[in-house]
Amino acid sequence: MSRKVAFFCSPIGLGHATRDIAVASLFEKTNTKFVTGAAAAKLISECGFDVDDSYRPPKFEVKEGRLEKSLKWLWQYYQYYKDCKVIARNFIKTEKPDIIISDEDFASISIAHEEKIPTVLITDILQTRFTSGFGSIIEKKMNKSMQDMIKKCNFVILPEFGNDKDNIRYVGPIVRETKSTREDLREKLSFVKKTITVSVGGTDAGRFLIDKMIQISKNLGNVDVVIVSGPLLQTRESNIRNLGFVNNLHEIIYASDLIVSLAGKSTIDEAKVYGTPGIFIPIKNHFEQEDNARTEGYTHQDLFRLEEIILKKLNEPRHRTGTSGAQKAWQVIKQTMTNT
């Protein structure tokens, strides 16, 4: 395709970036540009894409694994949204893209609709539930605005299995592909023993999970524990290998025998597609993570019996789930570009 494609990727976590990379890899990189920020910008850039690193998202306040001050975060998010609208408007005015692909970045959707530019939204949530009480009144208004924008999009891509309806297209999990075998990856990564990988995304919100793994690691027997801590967390435990920030988590998950992670959808999807048993511990009071974890049979309380669960899951057989979600998403976007 020769038309100019702009991906606006939410920088809150790394899951949006990983699935956007999977889709964008099917486009010509010379005609594709991203707008995002934080660790997402670093990841996308390392995968060879042109990135405008402009977004500065608010941080979740997580204490001992519990999301706190959600109303404060919601207000900060609203201010962030207004800032992003200015950034998106300037980018669109300068770059003049032919299509806007947004991964849960509603600021760009709003500007694209004003400018009558075709829009495709990638999302796994259709409404939020961060607050209660007075805060829920504000959140309901924000959800109403979000619903209105969703209806105006040419298409909405959900990385789940389901039946298409109106402008919503279900494509299944969107994950990055690897051309390497699991054996080659294990050799490349020096995974010799049974290997448990701990992943906490691109922020420090998952520190509680790393701390728990450090606490129980010596009780797990003859296994290697590998931590993907992202750019903000550091650990120096002699019996744990910290990979820090990586741009190939999907391959590390494939090579591992078990993944212990926060309950982000993209990590769950990568574990399923590559057949790696997983334990997914949500941040308490984070509605999206708690929903994801519940679907996989976990709750935040499982953090306190993590050692027991790990010892059981380590011997669980692998079951790969085939998917062509990225290809299907690309076809939806291609259809949008052809019809507009």
Salt bridges, closest charged atoms under 4 A:
GLU46 OE2 - LYS42 NZ 2.98
ASP50 OD2 - LYS33 NZ 3.96
ASP53 OD1 - ARG56 NH1 2.95
GLU61 OE1 - LYS69 NZ 3.68
GLU61 OE2 - LYS72 NZ 3.11
GLU95 OE1 - LYS4 NZ 3.84
GLU95 OE2 - LYS33 NZ 3.41
ASP103 OD1 - HIS16 ND1 2.81
ASP103 OD2 - ARG19 NE 2.82
GLU104 OE1 - HIS16 NE2 3.87
GLU104 OE2 - ARG19 NH2 3.40
GLU114 OE1 - ARG89 NH2 2.92
ASP124 OD2 - ARG19 NH1 2.54
ASP148 OD2 - LYS144 NZ 3.12
ASP204 OD2 - LYS59 NZ 3.32
ASP257 OD1 - ARG182 NH2 3.09
ASP257 OD2 - ARG186 NH1 3.25
ASP269 OD2 - LYS265 NZ 3.23
GLU270 OE2 - ARG176 NH2 3.59
ASP291 OD2 - ARG129 NH2 2.74
ASP291 OD1 - ARG294 NH1 2.92
GLU296 OE2 - LYS272 NZ 2.83
ASP302 OD1 - ARG305 NE 3.02
GLU308 OE2 - ARG305 NH1 3.54
GLU308 OE2 - LYS312 NZ 3.63
GLU316 OE1 - LYS313 NZ 3.00
